Amino acid sequence: AYHHVSASADAGSLIDRSVMGRLSIYGDAWRWWRHSPLFGTGLGGFEAIYPSYQDLGLLGTAAHAHSDWIEFALETGLLGLVSGIGVFMFALSVITRTWREARSSEMRALIGGGLAAITAFAAHSLFEFSFQIPGNAVMFFALLGFLLSAPSWADKSASYEDEKRPSAGTALLAAAYCVVLMRAAVVPAAASWQAARPGDAVERVVSLAQAVSLDANPVFAKRLSDAAYSAAGEGARPDYSFLRISLRYALAAAERRPFSTDSLYLAGAVLHRLKRAEDGRDYLRRSNAVRFSRFEPRRETVARRREKKIDVLRELNLAPAKTEKR
């Protein structure tokens, strides 16, 4: 997932390049956060928004910030970050209190081990995108829920005859909630696995179509459009059925991500091959019109420094006096 390193660290080791790449992303993240510090820019938008703040020395693109906490702060703002940290600290306090009040050494060892595990996981997420991997996130929250339920079972006796069982409605509601959570975690993972299956151009079209049916992700739609375009073949007599598939999913990807120059350009190219030149030129113009304005405070800093130097030269009568504009 990490396809880029800092260009200034080419002579260093792989570890050095990885560290330099992360530091570059963190610097870009700071400039991003200054533009929307309170409410953030919305969950799931890192890959789309990051190019407008990316340092020119960083090659390629980044899908994640390589820090879950930084990415969460960028997408939810200060309010979301404070709320998230508050919830996590409250959970830690509840688990710690249960660990201290546990009567048996076995329970203290069990709860203490789980507490250490989630703390280490949260600390590791400072420098990695662990929560962006569905399997990791499911394991973390399952362990967190297990530990938060500890007060109800940590000091129970061996006899459960008098234990009040939950009602059938409560159990059904809990089961339905678990199913919803599992689907939210499993479906994107299954779609990603399906989209990554190897094969020739036609097999890739089939695999990606199945991935899109599971998860209507614009990234999968763009890949499907690429695969269908390749399957259509080159030359004067392409397979128009594949070109129509390519156009359909290129337009779907462009609709979900109107800033995606690749999707717009691909739609224009397909329209040209379908003998719809005017429509194709329109999409090509739209792809060329997409621009990200970079936020580069260094330019302003250099200008101020230059102005200060000129002021010093003026004081020494080595530069002409400043003329006021009328």
DACORBEL-V695412 format. One record per residue. RES is the residue in one letter. OMEGA is omega in whole degrees, -180 to 180 (* if undefined). D_CENTER is the distance of its C-alpha to the mean C-alpha in Angstrom with 1 decimal. Layout:
res->RES omega->OMEGA d_center->D_CENTER
res->RES omega->OMEGA d_center->D_CENTER
//
This chain:
res->A omega->-178 d_center->10.7
res->Y omega->-170 d_center->12.0
res->H omega->-175 d_center->14.1
res->H omega->177 d_center->15.3
res->V omega->179 d_center->17.7
res->S omega->-179 d_center->19.7
res->A omega->-179 d_center->22.7
res->S omega->-176 d_center->24.9
res->A omega->-176 d_center->24.6
res->D omega->-176 d_center->25.9
res->A omega->-177 d_center->29.0
res->G omega->179 d_center->27.5
res->S omega->179 d_center->26.5
res->L omega->179 d_center->23.3
res->I omega->179 d_center->22.5
res->D omega->-180 d_center->23.4
res->R omega->178 d_center->21.1
res->S omega->180 d_center->18.1
res->V omega->-180 d_center->19.0
res->M omega->177 d_center->19.6
res->G omega->178 d_center->16.3
res->R omega->-180 d_center->14.6
res->L omega->177 d_center->17.1
res->S omega->178 d_center->16.6
res->I omega->-180 d_center->12.9
res->Y omega->176 d_center->14.1
res->G omega->176 d_center->16.8
res->D omega->-180 d_center->14.7
res->A omega->179 d_center->12.6
res->W omega->178 d_center->16.1
res->R omega->178 d_center->17.2
res->W omega->-175 d_center->14.3
res->W omega->180 d_center->15.0
res->R omega->179 d_center->18.7
res->H omega->-180 d_center->18.3
res->S omega->-171 d_center->17.0
res->P omega->-170 d_center->17.8
res->L omega->-174 d_center->19.1
res->F omega->-180 d_center->16.9
res->G omega->-176 d_center->13.6
res->T omega->178 d_center->12.1
res->G omega->-178 d_center->10.8
res->L omega->176 d_center->8.2
res->G omega->-176 d_center->5.4
res->G omega->-174 d_center->6.5
res->F omega->-175 d_center->4.9
res->E omega->-178 d_center->5.6
res->A omega->-172 d_center->8.7
res->I omega->-174 d_center->10.0
res->Y omega->-178 d_center->9.7
res->P omega->-179 d_center->12.6
res->S omega->178 d_center->14.9
res->Y omega->-173 d_center->14.8
res->Q omega->177 d_center->14.6
res->D omega->-177 d_center->17.8
res->L omega->-180 d_center->20.2
res->G omega->-179 d_center->20.9
res->L omega->-177 d_center->17.5
res->L omega->176 d_center->17.8
res->G omega->-180 d_center->15.3
res->T omega->179 d_center->11.7
res->A omega->178 d_center->8.6
res->A omega->-180 d_center->5.4
res->H omega->-175 d_center->4.3
res->A omega->-175 d_center->7.1
res->H omega->171 d_center->9.2
res->S omega->-178 d_center->10.1
res->D omega->-178 d_center->8.9
res->W omega->178 d_center->11.6
res->I omega->180 d_center->10.9
res->E omega->178 d_center->7.3
res->F omega->178 d_center->9.2
res->A omega->179 d_center->12.0
res->L omega->-173 d_center->10.5
res->E omega->-179 d_center->9.3
res->T omega->178 d_center->12.5
res->G omega->-179 d_center->14.9
res->L omega->-180 d_center->17.8
res->L omega->179 d_center->19.0
res->G omega->-180 d_center->15.9
res->L omega->179 d_center->15.8
res->V omega->178 d_center->19.5
res->S omega->180 d_center->19.6
res->G omega->178 d_center->17.1
res->I omega->179 d_center->19.1
res->G omega->179 d_center->22.3
res->V omega->-179 d_center->21.6
res->F omega->180 d_center->20.7
res->M omega->177 d_center->23.9
res->F omega->178 d_center->26.0
res->A omega->178 d_center->25.0
res->L omega->-180 d_center->26.0
res->S omega->178 d_center->29.2
res->V omega->-179 d_center->30.2
res->I omega->179 d_center->29.6
res->T omega->179 d_center->31.5
res->R omega->177 d_center->34.3
res->T omega->179 d_center->34.6
res->W omega->-179 d_center->34.7
res->R omega->-176 d_center->37.5
res->E omega->179 d_center->39.5
res->A omega->-174 d_center->39.4
res->R omega->-177 d_center->43.0
res->S omega->179 d_center->42.6
res->S omega->179 d_center->41.3
res->E omega->179 d_center->39.6
res->M omega->178 d_center->37.5
res->R omega->179 d_center->36.7
res->A omega->-179 d_center->35.6
res->L omega->-178 d_center->33.4
res->I omega->179 d_center->31.8
res->G omega->178 d_center->31.6
res->G omega->177 d_center->29.9
res->G omega->178 d_center->27.2
res->L omega->178 d_center->26.8
res->A omega->-178 d_center->26.4
res->A omega->-179 d_center->23.8
res->I omega->176 d_center->21.4
res->T omega->178 d_center->22.1
res->A omega->179 d_center->21.4
res->F omega->180 d_center->18.1
res->A omega->179 d_center->17.1
res->A omega->179 d_center->18.5
res->H omega->-180 d_center->16.7
res->S omega->174 d_center->13.3
res->L omega->-175 d_center->14.4
res->F omega->179 d_center->13.9
res->E omega->179 d_center->11.5
res->F omega->-175 d_center->8.3
res->S omega->-177 d_center->10.9
res->F omega->178 d_center->9.8
res->Q omega->177 d_center->7.0
res->I omega->-172 d_center->10.2
res->P omega->-179 d_center->12.3
res->G omega->178 d_center->15.5
res->N omega->-179 d_center->14.8
res->A omega->179 d_center->13.8
res->V omega->180 d_center->16.9
res->M omega->-179 d_center->19.1
res->F omega->-176 d_center->18.2
res->F omega->173 d_center->18.9
res->A omega->178 d_center->21.9
res->L omega->178 d_center->23.3
res->L omega->177 d_center->22.7
res->G omega->177 d_center->24.5
res->F omega->-178 d_center->27.3
res->L omega->179 d_center->27.9
res->L omega->177 d_center->28.0
res->S omega->-176 d_center->30.6
res->A omega->-180 d_center->32.7
res->P omega->-178 d_center->35.2
res->S omega->-177 d_center->36.4
res->W omega->-172 d_center->37.3
res->A omega->-175 d_center->37.6
res->D omega->178 d_center->41.3
res->K omega->176 d_center->42.5
res->S omega->-178 d_center->45.8
res->A omega->-177 d_center->46.3
res->S omega->180 d_center->47.8
res->Y omega->-176 d_center->45.7
res->E omega->-178 d_center->48.6
res->D omega->-179 d_center->48.3
res->E omega->179 d_center->44.5
res->K omega->-179 d_center->43.6
res->R omega->177 d_center->41.4
res->P omega->180 d_center->38.8
res->S omega->-180 d_center->39.9
res->A omega->179 d_center->39.0
res->G omega->179 d_center->37.0
res->T omega->179 d_center->34.9
res->A omega->179 d_center->34.3
res->L omega->179 d_center->33.4
res->L omega->179 d_center->31.0
res->A omega->179 d_center->29.3
res->A omega->179 d_center->29.2
res->A omega->178 d_center->27.7
res->Y omega->178 d_center->25.0
res->C omega->179 d_center->24.2
res->V omega->179 d_center->24.2
res->V omega->179 d_center->21.7
res->L omega->180 d_center->19.3
res->M omega->179 d_center->20.0
res->R omega->180 d_center->19.4
res->A omega->-179 d_center->16.0
res->A omega->-172 d_center->15.1
res->V omega->-174 d_center->17.3
res->V omega->177 d_center->17.0
res->P omega->179 d_center->13.4
res->A omega->178 d_center->14.4
res->A omega->179 d_center->17.8
res->A omega->178 d_center->16.5
res->S omega->178 d_center->14.4
res->W omega->-180 d_center->17.6
res->Q omega->-179 d_center->19.7
res->A omega->-177 d_center->17.9
res->A omega->-178 d_center->18.3
res->R omega->-179 d_center->22.0
res->P omega->178 d_center->24.3
res->G omega->177 d_center->27.3
res->D omega->-174 d_center->29.1
res->A omega->-179 d_center->28.1
res->V omega->178 d_center->29.5
res->E omega->177 d_center->28.1
res->R omega->177 d_center->24.6
res->V omega->-180 d_center->25.2
res->V omega->-179 d_center->26.2
res->S omega->-179 d_center->23.3
res->L omega->176 d_center->20.7
res->A omega->176 d_center->22.8
res->Q omega->178 d_center->22.7
res->A omega->179 d_center->18.9
res->V omega->178 d_center->18.7
res->S omega->177 d_center->21.4
res->L omega->-175 d_center->19.3
res->D omega->-177 d_center->16.0
res->A omega->-179 d_center->16.3
res->N omega->180 d_center->13.0
res->P omega->176 d_center->13.8
res->V omega->177 d_center->12.4
res->F omega->179 d_center->15.1
res->A omega->178 d_center->17.5
res->K omega->178 d_center->17.4
res->R omega->178 d_center->18.0
res->L omega->178 d_center->20.8
res->S omega->177 d_center->22.3
res->D omega->-178 d_center->22.4
res->A omega->179 d_center->24.0
res->A omega->177 d_center->26.5
res->Y omega->178 d_center->27.4
res->S omega->-179 d_center->28.2
res->A omega->-180 d_center->30.1
res->A omega->178 d_center->32.2
res->G omega->178 d_center->33.8
res->E omega->176 d_center->35.1
res->G omega->-175 d_center->38.5
res->A omega->-177 d_center->40.7
res->R omega->179 d_center->40.4
res->P omega->176 d_center->36.8
res->D omega->-174 d_center->35.9
res->Y omega->178 d_center->35.3
res->S omega->177 d_center->33.9
res->F omega->177 d_center->30.9
res->L omega->178 d_center->30.6
res->R omega->175 d_center->30.6
res->I omega->179 d_center->27.8
res->S omega->180 d_center->25.8
res->L omega->-178 d_center->26.6
res->R omega->-175 d_center->25.6
res->Y omega->172 d_center->22.1
res->A omega->177 d_center->21.6
res->L omega->178 d_center->22.7
res->A omega->179 d_center->20.5
res->A omega->180 d_center->17.4
res->A omega->178 d_center->18.8
res->E omega->179 d_center->19.6
res->R omega->-180 d_center->16.1
res->R omega->-177 d_center->14.8
res->P omega->178 d_center->18.0
res->F omega->-178 d_center->16.6
res->S omega->-180 d_center->16.0
res->T omega->-179 d_center->19.1
res->D omega->-179 d_center->19.0
res->S omega->179 d_center->19.3
res->L omega->-180 d_center->22.0
res->Y omega->180 d_center->23.8
res->L omega->178 d_center->23.9
res->A omega->178 d_center->25.3
res->G omega->180 d_center->27.9
res->A omega->180 d_center->28.8
res->V omega->179 d_center->29.3
res->L omega->177 d_center->31.4
res->H omega->-179 d_center->33.6
res->R omega->176 d_center->34.3
res->L omega->177 d_center->35.1
res->K omega->176 d_center->37.8
res->R omega->-170 d_center->36.0
res->A omega->-177 d_center->36.1
res->E omega->176 d_center->36.0
res->D omega->179 d_center->32.9
res->G omega->178 d_center->31.3
res->R omega->179 d_center->32.2
res->D omega->179 d_center->30.7
res->Y omega->177 d_center->27.3
res->L omega->176 d_center->27.7
res->R omega->179 d_center->28.7
res->R omega->179 d_center->25.6
res->S omega->179 d_center->23.4
res->N omega->-178 d_center->25.4
res->A omega->-179 d_center->25.1
res->V omega->179 d_center->21.3
res->R omega->173 d_center->20.9
res->F omega->177 d_center->18.4
res->S omega->-179 d_center->20.5
res->R omega->176 d_center->19.7
res->F omega->-176 d_center->20.4
res->E omega->-179 d_center->22.7
res->P omega->-179 d_center->24.8
res->R omega->179 d_center->26.7
res->R omega->179 d_center->28.6
res->E omega->180 d_center->30.0
res->T omega->179 d_center->30.9
res->V omega->180 d_center->32.8
res->A omega->179 d_center->34.6
res->R omega->179 d_center->35.7
res->R omega->179 d_center->37.0
res->R omega->179 d_center->38.9
res->E omega->178 d_center->40.4
res->K omega->179 d_center->41.6
res->K omega->179 d_center->43.2
res->I omega->178 d_center->45.0
res->D omega->178 d_center->46.2
res->V omega->178 d_center->47.7
res->L omega->178 d_center->49.5
res->R omega->178 d_center->50.8
res->E omega->179 d_center->52.3
res->L omega->-179 d_center->54.0
res->N omega->178 d_center->55.3
res->L omega->178 d_center->53.5
res->A omega->-179 d_center->51.4
res->P omega->-180 d_center->52.5
res->A omega->-180 d_center->52.1
res->K omega->178 d_center->49.2
res->T omega->-179 d_center->50.4
res->E omega->178 d_center->49.3
res->K omega->179 d_center->48.1
res->R omega->* d_center->50.3
//
